[in-house]
Every structure is written in C-alpha cells, then in structure tokens.
C-alpha cells in the first residue's frame, strides 16, 4: 500500500539524478528527444506559437533558454511555454498509451530550457526528462480512464512532467521535488471541449503545462511549499479529476522495473492517435487488395471510446477539425497515400477526391474495443468495394506503439521528413546526428528564411 503517492514519486524522481543510466534507457530518452524536435520545428512557423511569440516579445527579458519559434534566447518560462505550444501543433508528438497522454511537449520543453538557462549536459537532460516521464505517466495511469472523459491529459498530467523534469534540472532534492509536484497539482488544467470545437487552445494546453510546471519547480527550488497530499487527498487531483481517488497501486506496481520512457508510442500519422488503428487497417487492406479510392463504396470503423466520441467528424472545415476526423484522415490516406503534414494543407482540406470519400465512412463504438481501452488501441474496419467485394481487418495495435515500434531508422526518416523542409536537409542531418550521439545540449536551430518570416 502506497501511503502517500506524491512522496513516493518525488523520491523516485530524485533518484534519477545519480542512479545508473543504462544504455537502453538513455537510448529511449534520445528517441523521445528526437521525436520532440521532429514535432517542434514544423510547429514553430504556425499559430498559435507564432502569434504568442509576437504578442509576448516585449515581455521576453534576459536569459539563455532558446525559444525555437523565433530562435532567440530568453527566460526559462518564456521558452518553455512557446516551445511546448509549437511542439503540440502539428499532432506528431509522442504518446504514452497507458495514460492517454503526450508527455514530450510539456516535459522536454521546460527541462531543456532550464538546462540551457543554467548550464547542463545532454546526460542531465536525458535524466531530467526520464524522471518527468516517470512521474507524469504514472499519475496518468492512476487517474485513467475516467479522467479522459472531460480532461485533456496533456494539459493536466503534463504539468507534473514539467514540474519534475524542471526541478531535477534545477538540482532539487526529493523534498523540493515533492513540493514542485504539489504545486503543479493545483496548477493543472485543460478541458477537452477546447478541441471538440474549432480553436487554437489544444496546443496551448501543452504550453501552459510546461509553463505552470516550470513555475512550480522554480518556486520549489526557492523554498515555496505545496500541499503534500495534493495528489491523493479528499479534494486533491485524483478526487477532483477522476471518478475514484486514484489507482495508485496499479501505477506503482512495477516501479523500478518498468521505465515509462522506454514504452513510448511515436506517431506514424500526423493526426489524433485515436484514429491510428483504423488508418493502419485501411492502409493494409489497400496494400493487400490493390483498390483505388474510386473503387470504395463504403467504409465502416468500429473503435474504442474516443475514436467515436472525439474523432467521428463527418463534416470538417478547418485543419484542426480535419486532424480529429476519421472521415477526413481515411480519405486523405486513400487519396494521398499518407496522413502527413501535406494532408492538412488548404488545398487538401477541400480536395474533391478526399471529400468524395468522407460521406462513405461511418464510425461506431465497439464494446469489446472500448473495454480494452486504454491498454489497447485497436480498430475493426469493414470496406465494401463497388464490385461487391467485402473486406475486413481487425487491427490490434498501431504502428508506432511499443508492440509495433518505429525502428531507429524509421524514427530518423520521420525526423528528416518533418524537419528538413523547415531548417534544410543539411542542418536537419547535423541536428539529428547530434541528438543521437552528442554530449552537449542542443542549441539554436535557425529556420529557413521563409519559415523565419512566418514566425516573425
């Protein structure tokens, strides 16, 4: 029985400062860092990060933390807020499946900013983000699946990842990390309604989590205290945001045996992860049977809860809506051959071939798949062709999940695809090599001129 989960998590986080860092864990942490940069840099030339960077320019102040949106140094929190926002914009950031959570954008952004601001090494960064993933992913497991009915886990649980990673980067001990977690608990927020309607708020959830968690850590490092029962107390985080008081025994059952950062999902499609299994099934059926978009009479998708409740969107008009639409993304996959950044370009949002597929796609909640969620993210897909053929595929997992991972080669190719157009192929290759092998922290990464103008 865990008497106080907050204190147990704080002690576990503090141990990552000097415990042996195995080659395997360090390698997985580098994979997470590479994937974060792959999601970050395309988002640096897009709103809302560009709008915020311009609006907050006068507030920047001195500092050495790099804001990748405009390439300029500044204070820790300024960089953390804008970088985390940018890295959650194009929907290519990582997922911890068991918590329904994107840990990279809120956790890596403030950890890197803190070490850039105060001085540090790549190993310190890998340790800090590993600790942040550990704590936030386990809190996420404790409050799921009921937490996800109304709350956006990246905005809420991400605040803990930011607080822990920043606190470790700032040299806090277990006591101060505990107070950072406690304060983060009362700062956490992020409503699902923000992305059920068209808005720019969803990326801001990651930005706010990074900023709020960094503030909690900065405060704790300076001696600011928090309520140490803020996770499990009768009016604490778990009680307020889930239907029970937290499944702490489940979250702690494999502590010190399972390292969460080694079990990340790295996205293979540039849209909501709740659509991935269906996309994989459609892709494989097309590869097996060779049909063209015009051959399709209808497609029916059976999915788990959020596939239906969040992503069943037969009508879309904006990029944000399209990224969360089963109908649009299946159409884009069939017509364009993939769901990458180009799928959401203005011309493709109104592409008549994609639009012709959308009315043919229906979605229903499958009770069997719903019961297996969040541990499994599966789909059932039926495709009827105009010639009368009926095709079916059960997709038990998603390409990119821990049981079907992207290889290092595939992850590097994803990085080159997303980053090359933003900073140039040569610069992308240099940065990728540094992220795989470097001992120093990554620094500024100049955007190409057209991207720079967009960011400014």
C-alpha positions, 0 to 999 in steps of 0.5 A: 500500500502506497501511503502517500503517492506524491512522496513516493514519486518525488523520491523516485524522481530524485533518484534519477539524478545519480542512479545508473543510466543504462544504455537502453534507457538513455537510448529511449530518452534520445528517441523521445528527444528526437521525436520532440524536435521532429514535432517542434520545428514544423510547429514553430512557423504556425499559430498559435506559437507564432502569434504568442511569440509576437504578442509576448516579445516585449515581455521576453527579458534576459536569459539563455533558454532558446525559444525555437519559434523565433530562435532567440534566447530568453527566460526559462518560462518564456521558452518553455511555454512557446516551445511546448505550444509549437511542439503540440501543433502539428499532432506528431508528438509522442504518446504514452498509451497507458495514460492517454497522454503526450508527455514530450511537449510539456516535459522536454520543453521546460527541462531543456530550457532550464538546462540551457538557462543554467548550464547542463549536459545532454546526460542531465537532460536525458535524466531530467526528462526520464524522471518527468516521464516517470512521474507524469505517466504514472499519475496518468495511469492512476487517474485513467480512464475516467479522467479522459472523459472531460480532461485533456491529459496533456494539459493536466498530467503534463504539468507534473512532467514539467514540474519534475523534469524542471526541478531535477534540472534545477538540482532539487532534492526529493523534498523540493521535488515533492513540493514542485509536484504539489504545486503543479497539482493545483496548477493543472488544467485543460478541458477537452471541449477546447478541441471538440470545437474549432480553436487554437487552445489544444496546443496551448494546453501543452504550453501552459503545462510546461509553463505552470510546471516550470513555475512550480519547480522554480518556486520549489527550488526557492523554498515555496511549499505545496500541499503534500497530499495534493495528489491523493487527498479528499479534494486533491487531483485524483478526487477532483479529476477522476471518478475514484481517488486514484489507482495508485497501486496499479501505477506503482506496481512495477516501479523500478522495473518498468521505465515509462520512457522506454514504452513510448508510442511515436506517431506514424500519422500526423493526426489524433492517435485515436484514429491510428488503428483504423488508418493502419487497417485501411492502409493494409487492406489497400496494400493487400487488395490493390483498390483505388479510392474510386473503387470504395463504396463504403467504409465502416470503423468500429473503435474504442471510446474516443475514436467515436466520441472525439474523432467521428467528424463527418463534416470538417472545415478547418485543419484542426477539425480535419486532424480529429476526423476519421472521415477526413484522415481515411480519405486523405490516406486513400487519396494521398497515400499518407496522413502527413503534414501535406494532408492538412494543407488548404488545398487538401482540406477541400480536395474533391477526391478526399471529400468524395470519400468522407460521406462513405465512412461511418464510425461506431463504438465497439464494446469489446474495443472500448473495454480494452481501452486504454491498454489497447488501441485497436480498430475493426474496419469493414470496406465494401468495394463497388464490385461487391467485394467485402473486406475486413481487418481487425487491427490490434495495435498501431504502428508506432506503439511499443508492440509495433515500434518505429525502428531507429531508422524509421524514427530518423526518416520521420525526423528528416521528413518533418524537419528538413523542409523547415531548417534544410536537409543539411542542418536537419542531418547535423541536428539529428546526428547530434541528438543521437550521439552528442554530449552537449545540449542542443542549441539554436536551430535557425529556420529557413528564411521563409519559415523565419518570416512566418514566425516573425 
